[in-house]
Amino acid sequence: MHAVPPLARTLIDRDGEARADGDLAERFDADPRARIVSVHAGRLLVAQQVEGSPVALDQRHPSTAPEPMLRVYLGRTVPAGAPVEVRVFDEAGAEAVEPEAARWQSLRALAPVLDDADASLATEAVALANWHERHPRCPRCGGATHPVQAGWARRCEVDDSLHFPRTDPAVIVLVTDDDDRVLLGSNALWEPGRFSLLAGFVEPGESLEAAVVREIGEEAGIAVDRVEYRASQPWPFPASIMLGFTARVAAGAHAGEARPDGEEILELRWFGRDDLAAATDDLVLPGPASIARWLLEQWYGGPIDSQTPWTTG
């Protein structure tokens, strides 16, 4: 098991000082070491595989690609120092870059199989591509915006205001009882048999710890305490960061009192390790790219052999 969640692996120097360089784009295009990560419709281009080769991002020189819809400077590779951009292509551009559809793959599918360097680039690339796609207009006046600062901001063409990428914080919680069983819930939007940890967005003016207690109270009707932070990871679907916590059923409360809210959560179940191992043939667990799976396997003590795949994305 990785010491950190799958999308939290960071092996890139973001080189923030370079973003203000007005000649950055020209210098990047002329640099023989420059490489681009290609994105189309939220999917990343992977390199052509030969028998036995690992899955890797396609990283080609910018001179080999057509004009993109968007380019954003990601930073420099570590330790080589090669500059990298994400280039976002429309349908025609993507077809010119690579017509084979199977080579355009989702971040959810790629995260568990990419090495740390490629996973770091892929996560940053998708997060920025998603932000630009969803913020074509100024939140203050509604005017059109355009990318500036090497793609790390957008400027309004009407009121000249500057806007930066935002990330929405959400807590995700591994709740256990005094018998060290874990609480899993099934969301109303999921197919039957699909379970994960309980999670929710942090509200304005709320601490992370308070959000944990509130979310579990709202979704499971049970009080928790002994809230402990474990890890975080970006979740750019489209713009969240998942903050992983553990919590225990509070003193005086009982695990049997847990009840789904009936709106967001339709079913709750407690699992011991043996229960989980026995149920994996019929249970759909969180996908391997998620911090939910990472937290669950940290509690379990190793990889969980789940036969039924998580189908999203």
Secondary structure, 3 states (H helix, E strand, C coil): CCCCCHHHCCCEECCHHHHHCCCHHHHHHHCCCCEEEEEECCEEEECCCCCCCCCCECEECHHHCCCCCEEEEEEEECCCCCEEEEEECCHHHHHHHCCCHHHEEEHHHHCCCCCHHHHHHHHHHHHHHHHHHHCCECCCCCCEEEEEHHHCEEEECCCCCEECCCCEEEEEEEEECCCCCEEEEEECCCCCCECECEEEECCCCCCHHHHHHHHHHHHHCCCEEEEEEEEEEEECCCCEEEEEEEEEECCCCCHHHCCCCCCCEEEEEEECHHHHHHHCCCCECCCCCCHHHHHHHHHHCCCCCCCECCCCC
